[in-house]
């Protein structure tokens, strides 16, 4: 009797803790680009379709709701989004693309963006224009590093005697 009650309790716990998704992703539609983080001020949205499909592409900026205002998320300081109240703000009119071949790509370059968190969402549409599957990806767009801050990869090597003289002058006079 105890085992059957325990089994029913575990079964009920598993059933009630399961999260159901309303729209699964379509294996024939894949968001190829962008990756998780991008440096610069533009995004290249690229979607690969391996079957004749119709897709609808949305691009949003995820903003944090602070009081009554929406604020862009500072990617330089934020490490997690769990404690933030996010709201998606559309930055692009949703575009519909219909592919007819067995391999095709949808590409869109979005420029003049500010650093922040962006979300790309792709819906697979049926013949009536109703979404049957959906997939999305979040992207952290960060400022490009300033020019000249990197180290030099290729530089000429000095001979032993010249290197010794350079080191001596550096120790006497500094850099």
C-alpha positions in Angstrom: 0.0 0.0 0.0 2.8 2.4 0.9 4.6 1.7 -2.4 1.5 2.4 -4.5 0.9 5.7 -2.7 4.5 6.7 -3.1 4.4 5.8 -6.8 1.2 7.9 -7.3 2.7 10.8 -5.5 5.9 10.7 -7.6 3.8 10.4 -10.8 1.6 13.3 -9.8 4.7 15.4 -9.0 6.2 14.6 -12.4 3.0 15.4 -14.2 2.4 18.7 -12.5 6.0 19.9 -12.7 6.2 19.4 -16.5 6.3 22.6 -18.6 4.4 22.4 -21.9 5.6 24.5 -24.8 2.9 25.9 -27.2 5.1 25.9 -30.3 8.1 23.7 -30.8 11.0 24.6 -33.1 10.9 23.4 -36.7 14.0 21.2 -37.5 14.0 22.5 -41.1 14.3 26.1 -40.0 17.5 27.2 -38.1 18.8 30.6 -37.0 22.4 30.6 -38.2 23.4 34.1 -37.3 24.0 36.0 -35.0 25.7 34.1 -32.2 25.3 34.8 -28.5 27.5 37.9 -28.6 28.4 40.4 -31.3 30.8 43.4 -31.3 29.9 46.5 -33.3 26.8 48.3 -34.2 25.0 45.9 -36.6 23.5 42.5 -36.7 23.4 40.0 -39.6 20.2 37.9 -39.2 20.6 34.7 -41.2 18.0 31.8 -41.2 18.6 28.5 -43.0 15.7 26.5 -44.4 16.2 22.9 -45.6 12.7 22.5 -46.9 10.2 24.7 -48.8 8.8 26.8 -45.9 7.3 30.2 -45.2 8.8 32.0 -42.3 8.2 35.3 -40.5 11.2 37.0 -38.9 10.9 39.4 -35.9 13.7 41.4 -34.3 13.3 42.9 -30.9 15.4 44.8 -28.4 15.0 43.5 -24.9 14.6 46.5 -22.5 14.3 46.6 -18.8 11.3 48.1 -17.3 12.3 50.5 -14.5 9.2 52.2 -13.1 7.3 53.4 -16.1 10.2 53.7 -18.5 12.0 51.2 -20.7 15.8 51.2 -20.4 18.3 49.5 -22.7 20.3 46.9 -20.9 24.0 47.7 -20.4 25.9 44.6 -21.7 29.1 45.7 -20.1 27.8 45.3 -16.5 24.9 42.8 -16.7 25.7 39.2 -16.1 22.2 37.7 -15.8 18.7 38.6 -16.9 16.9 36.5 -14.2 16.0 39.3 -11.8 15.0 41.8 -14.5 11.5 42.6 -15.9 12.0 42.6 -19.6 9.9 44.0 -22.4 10.5 43.3 -26.1 10.4 46.4 -28.3 10.2 45.7 -32.1 13.0 47.4 -34.0 12.1 45.9 -37.4 8.8 45.4 -39.2 8.3 41.6 -39.3 9.3 40.2 -42.6 7.7 37.2 -44.3 9.9 35.0 -46.6 8.8 32.0 -48.7 11.5 29.5 -49.8 10.8 27.1 -52.6 13.9 24.9 -52.7 15.4 22.3 -50.5 18.1 24.7 -49.2 17.7 28.5 -49.0 18.7 31.3 -46.7 17.0 34.5 -45.4 19.5 37.2 -44.7 19.0 40.7 -43.3 21.6 43.3 -42.2 20.4 45.6 -39.5 22.7 48.6 -38.9 23.1 51.6 -36.6 22.2 49.7 -33.4 23.2 50.6 -29.9 24.7 48.1 -27.4 22.1 46.0 -25.7 20.2 42.7 -25.6 18.4 41.8 -28.8 16.1 38.8 -29.6 15.5 37.3 -33.0 12.4 35.2 -33.4 11.5 33.1 -36.4 8.0 31.6 -36.9 7.2 28.9 -39.4 3.9 29.6 -41.0 1.4 27.2 -42.6 -0.6 27.9 -45.8 -3.1 30.0 -43.8 -0.4 32.2 -42.3 -0.7 30.6 -38.8 2.5 30.0 -36.8 3.1 26.2 -36.4 6.6 26.4 -34.9 8.8 29.1 -33.4 12.4 29.5 -32.4 14.3 32.5 -31.0 17.8 33.5 -29.9 19.0 36.3 -27.6 22.1 38.3 -28.6 24.3 40.6 -26.6 25.4 43.4 -28.8 28.5 45.1 -27.4 30.6 48.0 -28.3 33.5 47.3 -30.6 36.9 47.5 -28.9 38.8 50.7 -29.6 41.3 50.6 -32.4 44.9 50.2 -31.2 44.2 48.6 -27.9 45.2 45.1 -29.1 48.6 43.6 -29.0 50.8 43.4 -32.1 50.9 39.9 -33.5 53.5 40.3 -36.2 56.5 42.4 -35.4 60.1 42.3 -36.6 62.6 40.6 -34.2 65.7 42.5 -33.3 69.2 41.0 -33.3 70.8 40.2 -30.0 73.1 43.2 -29.8 70.3 45.6 -30.9 67.9 44.1 -28.4 70.5 44.5 -25.6 71.0 48.2 -26.4 67.2 48.8 -26.5 66.7 47.1 -23.1 69.6 49.2 -21.7 68.0 52.4 -23.0 64.6 51.4 -21.6 66.0 50.7 -18.2 67.8 54.1 -18.2 65.1 56.3 -19.6 61.9 54.2 -19.2 59.4 53.4 -22.0 
